[in-house]
């Protein structure tokens, strides 16, 4: 089994994507290790204020208002760029890389400056689990996604 793999795509601003883990291999869970955003248009000549969130919950978490006390929030990313040199670009990513994933996730992205589609990339790492660990992880994720 591959140790790491990438999911990536392009999503319209304000929309969601399901990151499908329903066909996972028994005895394995996955950890989010990287979450990146990249503009789809006007690179170097426009302002971008992109935000994204990844949740294990039942509904998407609005990336413009993330709540870090929500157990289902496992990743957020904020990236700004501006063609005006007085406003330097910045990227901030927060990942709960201890969260073991065994069920589908919801990704949501939004560009608050231009509302253009956003390219995103997530990197995951597979983790081998024992039977009791797998049961505990499945119960935790079920509890979060069933709220």
N, C-alpha and C positions, 0 to 999 in steps of 0.2 A: 504494500500500500504506500502511496506517495506520502511523504512526511509533511510537505507543504503544498498548497495549491492556491490559485488566484481565482476570484470571481470579479468580473468587471462589466461595465456597461455604460449606457448613457440614458439619463432619465430627465424628463421635462421638469422644470422648476415647479415645486409644490406637489409633486407626485410621489408615489411609492413604488417599490419593487419588493418582491418576495425573494429572499435568498433561501433556496430550497436545500434542506438537509434531510428530507423525508426518506431518502434512500441510503441513509448512513449505514455503515457497517457495524453490526453488533460488536460490542466490546471496545468501541472507539467513540471519542468525543472530539470536538474541535475547539481551538482557541483562536480568537481574532487577534492577529499580531500587527496588522497594518490597515489603515483606512486613509485613503487619499482622494482628493477632489481635484479636478482640472477643468478649466473652461472649455466650451465647445466652439465658441466664436469670438472674434475680436481680440485674439491673443496679442498682447503687447500694445493694443491701441484702444482699449476700453477699460472701464472700471468693472470689477467683479467683486461681489461680496457673497461668496458661496458658503453654505452651511449644510451639514448632513448629520443624520443620526441613524443608529442601528439599534433596534430593540428586539428583545426576546418576548415582549409582551403581546397582548392580543391586538392592540392598536398601535399605530405609528406615534412616535413622539415628535412633536413639531421641532425641527432643528433650530428654529429661531428662539425657542424658549425651553432649552433642555433643563430637566430637573434631576440633578445628580442623586437625589434621595430615592428615585424610582429604581427598584431592583432590576427591572427589565432593561434599562438603558445600559448597553455594553460598549457603545462607541459614539463619539461625536467628533466632528471635524469642522473647522472654520478656516477659510482661506480668503484673504482679500488681496486684490491687486489693483493698481491704479496707474494709468499712463502718466500721471503727474508725479514727478520725482519727489515732490514735497510730501507725498503720502506713500511711504514704503510698503512693500508687500509683506504680508505676514501669514503664517500658517500655525494653527494650534490644533493638536489632536489629543484626545483623551480616550484611552482604551482600557476597559476592565479585562485584562488579559488572563485573569484567573477564572473567568466565567467559562464553564464547560458547556459547549453547544451540542445538543442532540436533536433539536427540533428547528423548524423554519424560523427565520428572522425577517424583520421588516426594515427596509432601508428607506429613508425619506431624504430628499435633497431640496434646497431652495436657493435661488440667486436673488437676493434682495435688491440688487442694483439694476440688473437688466432683464431678469426673468427668462434667460435663455437656458436651454438644456445643459446639464452638467454631466461630465464624464466622471466616473468613480471607479475605484479599484480597492478591493479588500483582499488581504492575504490571511490565510488560515493555516494552522498547524494541527495535524492529527495527534491525538494523545490516546495511548492504550490504557484501558481501565480494567479493573477486576470486576467481578459480578456485583459485589456490594457497592463499589464506587459507582458503577453504571446505574444501579437502582436509585442511589441517592441523587445523582445528577439528573436523572429522568424525573424524579419526584420534584426536585427544585424547579426545573424548567416548566413542568406541568403546572405547579403552583403559581408561577409568575404569569404564564400564558393564559391561565384560567381566571385571572382576577377580573 
